[in-house]
Amino acid sequence: MKETPLKTTLSFPVQPHILKYLIYKYGECCVYASNLSLAPILRAAISEQTKSNIKSFATQCFYDVQLTEHYLNKFDVVYSRHKIYQFNADADTKFREELYTFMIMNHDVYGIKYKTSFRDFLAVMDITENDIKFETLLKDFQRKRDRKAGERLATISS
């Protein structure tokens, strides 16, 4: 009789927009692989015993990550209530980075308005105003875009 490989599934609490983003990018349940773009976020959330400064939040949404026997044998796994919310914070950073890059690229290369790209990106993942306030994302985008423009001007004038 063939042995079934050992697998462990971890459920990370996430905000609704992050759940939709992760499902769109990685499927209902992500199987850890070292070449996965989500791998550094996962390793940071389950490999260190340090306490995270990220505050907990109430949620009904959880994203499952499956660790294979190979990962479990190779690395220490620390699933700590102090660190599980770090996963959401890091995934949110990745989500915003992809959204803002998409918006800037479409604007600079194709002349598409920022808000059009913004709406298209979120619509593909079925992220709604109930999941995250769009105004919050747009204000964050504006701040980061203005900061980057200021940094470019500072390096040019130096």
DRENDO-1510 file (C-alpha; in Angstrom, 1 decimal, always signed):
<recs>
REC; n; res; u; v; w
REC; 1; MET; +0.0; +0.0; +0.0 .
REC; 2; LYS; +1.4; +3.4; -1.0 .
REC; 3; GLU; +1.8; +6.0; +1.7 .
REC; 4; THR; +0.0; +9.3; +1.4 .
REC; 5; PRO; +2.4; +12.2; +1.6 .
REC; 6; LEU; +2.0; +14.3; +4.8 .
REC; 7; LYS; +0.4; +17.8; +4.2 .
REC; 8; THR; -0.5; +20.4; +6.7 .
REC; 9; THR; -3.0; +23.2; +6.0 .
REC; 10; LEU; -2.7; +26.5; +7.7 .
REC; 11; SER; -5.6; +29.0; +7.7 .
REC; 12; PHE; -4.6; +32.7; +7.7 .
REC; 13; PRO; -7.1; +35.4; +8.7 .
REC; 14; VAL; -7.4; +37.9; +5.9 .
REC; 15; GLN; -9.5; +40.9; +4.9 .
REC; 16; PRO; -12.2; +40.3; +2.2 .
REC; 17; HIS; -10.3; +42.1; -0.6 .
REC; 18; ILE; -7.1; +40.1; +0.2 .
REC; 19; LEU; -9.0; +36.8; +0.1 .
REC; 20; LYS; -10.4; +37.6; -3.4 .
REC; 21; TYR; -7.0; +38.7; -4.6 .
REC; 22; LEU; -5.3; +35.5; -3.3 .
REC; 23; ILE; -8.0; +33.3; -4.7 .
REC; 24; TYR; -7.7; +35.0; -8.1 .
REC; 25; LYS; -3.9; +34.7; -8.1 .
REC; 26; TYR; -3.3; +31.3; -6.4 .
REC; 27; GLY; -6.6; +29.5; -6.2 .
REC; 28; GLU; -8.8; +28.4; -3.3 .
REC; 29; CYS; -5.9; +26.8; -1.5 .
REC; 30; CYS; -2.3; +27.5; -2.2 .
REC; 31; VAL; +0.3; +24.8; -2.1 .
REC; 32; TYR; +3.6; +26.1; -0.9 .
REC; 33; ALA; +6.5; +26.0; -3.4 .
REC; 34; SER; +9.8; +27.9; -3.2 .
REC; 35; ASN; +9.3; +29.5; -6.6 .
REC; 36; LEU; +5.8; +30.8; -5.8 .
REC; 37; SER; +5.7; +34.6; -5.7 .
REC; 38; LEU; +3.8; +34.3; -2.3 .
REC; 39; ALA; +6.7; +32.2; -0.8 .
REC; 40; PRO; +8.6; +35.0; +0.9 .
REC; 41; ILE; +5.4; +36.2; +2.6 .
REC; 42; LEU; +4.5; +32.7; +3.7 .
REC; 43; ARG; +8.1; +32.1; +5.1 .
REC; 44; ALA; +8.0; +35.3; +7.0 .
REC; 45; ALA; +4.7; +34.5; +8.6 .
REC; 46; ILE; +5.5; +31.0; +9.7 .
REC; 47; SER; +9.3; +30.8; +10.1 .
REC; 48; GLU; +10.2; +33.3; +12.7 .
REC; 49; GLN; +9.4; +33.3; +16.4 .
REC; 50; THR; +9.5; +37.1; +16.6 .
REC; 51; LYS; +6.4; +39.0; +17.6 .
REC; 52; SER; +4.7; +41.1; +14.9 .
REC; 53; ASN; +3.5; +44.6; +15.5 .
REC; 54; ILE; +0.5; +44.0; +13.2 .
REC; 55; LYS; -2.8; +44.3; +15.1 .
REC; 56; SER; -5.4; +41.6; +14.9 .
REC; 57; PHE; -8.7; +42.3; +13.2 .
REC; 58; ALA; -12.1; +40.7; +13.2 .
REC; 59; THR; -12.8; +38.7; +10.0 .
REC; 60; GLN; -14.8; +35.9; +8.6 .
REC; 61; CYS; -12.3; +35.3; +5.8 .
REC; 62; PHE; -9.5; +32.8; +5.9 .
REC; 63; TYR; -7.0; +31.8; +3.2 .
REC; 64; ASP; -5.6; +28.2; +3.3 .
REC; 65; VAL; -2.0; +27.4; +2.6 .
REC; 66; GLN; -0.9; +23.8; +2.3 .
REC; 67; LEU; +2.6; +22.9; +3.4 .
REC; 68; THR; +4.1; +19.7; +1.9 .
REC; 69; GLU; +6.0; +17.1; +3.7 .
REC; 70; HIS; +9.2; +18.4; +2.1 .
REC; 71; TYR; +8.7; +21.9; +3.5 .
REC; 72; LEU; +7.7; +20.5; +6.9 .
REC; 73; ASN; +10.9; +18.4; +7.0 .
REC; 74; LYS; +13.2; +21.2; +5.7 .
REC; 75; PHE; +12.0; +24.2; +7.8 .
REC; 76; ASP; +10.7; +24.9; +11.2 .
REC; 77; VAL; +7.1; +26.0; +11.2 .
REC; 78; VAL; +5.9; +28.4; +13.8 .
REC; 79; TYR; +2.2; +29.2; +13.5 .
REC; 80; SER; +1.8; +31.9; +16.1 .
REC; 81; ARG; -1.2; +34.1; +16.9 .
REC; 82; HIS; +1.3; +37.0; +17.1 .
REC; 83; LYS; +2.4; +36.5; +13.5 .
REC; 84; ILE; -0.7; +35.2; +11.6 .
REC; 85; TYR; -1.9; +38.7; +10.9 .
REC; 86; GLN; +1.5; +39.6; +9.3 .
REC; 87; PHE; +0.4; +37.4; +6.4 .
REC; 88; ASN; -2.5; +39.7; +5.6 .
REC; 89; ALA; -0.4; +42.8; +5.9 .
REC; 90; ASP; +2.3; +41.5; +3.6 .
REC; 91; ALA; -0.3; +40.2; +1.1 .
REC; 92; ASP; -2.0; +43.6; +1.2 .
REC; 93; THR; +1.3; +45.3; +0.4 .
REC; 94; LYS; +1.7; +42.9; -2.6 .
REC; 95; PHE; -1.9; +43.6; -3.7 .
REC; 96; ARG; -1.4; +47.3; -3.6 .
REC; 97; GLU; +1.9; +47.2; -5.4 .
REC; 98; GLU; +0.4; +45.1; -8.2 .
REC; 99; LEU; -2.6; +47.4; -8.5 .
REC; 100; TYR; -0.6; +50.6; -8.5 .
REC; 101; THR; +2.0; +49.2; -11.0 .
REC; 102; PHE; -0.9; +48.2; -13.3 .
REC; 103; MET; -2.4; +51.7; -13.0 .
REC; 104; ILE; +0.9; +53.5; -13.7 .
REC; 105; MET; +1.9; +51.2; -16.6 .
REC; 106; ASN; -1.5; +51.6; -18.3 .
REC; 107; HIS; -1.4; +55.4; -17.9 .
REC; 108; ASP; +2.2; +55.8; -19.1 .
REC; 109; VAL; +2.2; +53.2; -21.9 .
REC; 110; TYR; -1.3; +53.3; -23.2 .
REC; 111; GLY; -2.7; +56.6; -22.0 .
REC; 112; ILE; -5.5; +54.9; -19.9 .
REC; 113; LYS; -6.8; +57.0; -17.1 .
REC; 114; TYR; -5.8; +55.8; -13.6 .
REC; 115; LYS; -9.4; +55.4; -12.4 .
REC; 116; THR; -10.2; +53.2; -15.5 .
REC; 117; SER; -7.3; +50.9; -14.7 .
REC; 118; PHE; -8.2; +50.9; -11.0 .
REC; 119; ARG; -11.8; +49.8; -11.7 .
REC; 120; ASP; -10.7; +47.2; -14.3 .
REC; 121; PHE; -8.2; +45.6; -11.9 .
REC; 122; LEU; -10.7; +45.4; -9.0 .
REC; 123; ALA; -13.5; +44.2; -11.3 .
REC; 124; VAL; -11.5; +41.2; -12.6 .
REC; 125; MET; -11.1; +40.0; -9.0 .
REC; 126; ASP; -14.7; +41.0; -8.0 .
REC; 127; ILE; -13.4; +43.3; -5.3 .
REC; 128; THR; -16.2; +45.7; -4.3 .
REC; 129; GLU; -16.6; +48.8; -2.2 .
REC; 130; ASN; -17.9; +46.4; +0.6 .
REC; 131; ASP; -14.5; +44.6; +0.6 .
REC; 132; ILE; -12.3; +47.8; +0.9 .
REC; 133; LYS; -13.1; +51.4; +0.5 .
REC; 134; PHE; -12.0; +52.5; -3.0 .
REC; 135; GLU; -11.3; +56.1; -1.7 .
REC; 136; THR; -8.8; +54.6; +0.7 .
REC; 137; LEU; -6.9; +52.9; -2.1 .
REC; 138; LEU; -7.0; +55.9; -4.4 .
REC; 139; LYS; -5.7; +58.2; -1.7 .
REC; 140; ASP; -2.9; +55.7; -0.9 .
REC; 141; PHE; -2.0; +55.5; -4.6 .
REC; 142; GLN; -1.9; +59.3; -4.8 .
REC; 143; ARG; +0.4; +59.6; -1.8 .
REC; 144; LYS; +2.8; +57.0; -3.1 .
REC; 145; ARG; +2.8; +58.4; -6.7 .
REC; 146; ASP; +3.5; +61.9; -5.4 .
REC; 147; ARG; +6.3; +60.6; -3.1 .
REC; 148; LYS; +7.9; +58.7; -6.0 .
REC; 149; ALA; +7.7; +61.7; -8.2 .
REC; 150; GLY; +9.4; +63.8; -5.5 .
REC; 151; GLU; +12.2; +61.2; -5.2 .
REC; 152; ARG; +12.8; +61.2; -8.9 .
REC; 153; LEU; +13.0; +65.0; -8.9 .
REC; 154; ALA; +15.5; +64.9; -6.0 .
REC; 155; THR; +17.8; +62.5; -7.8 .
REC; 156; ILE; +17.7; +64.4; -11.1 .
REC; 157; SER; +18.6; +67.7; -9.4 .
REC; 158; SER; +21.4; +66.2; -7.4 .
</recs>
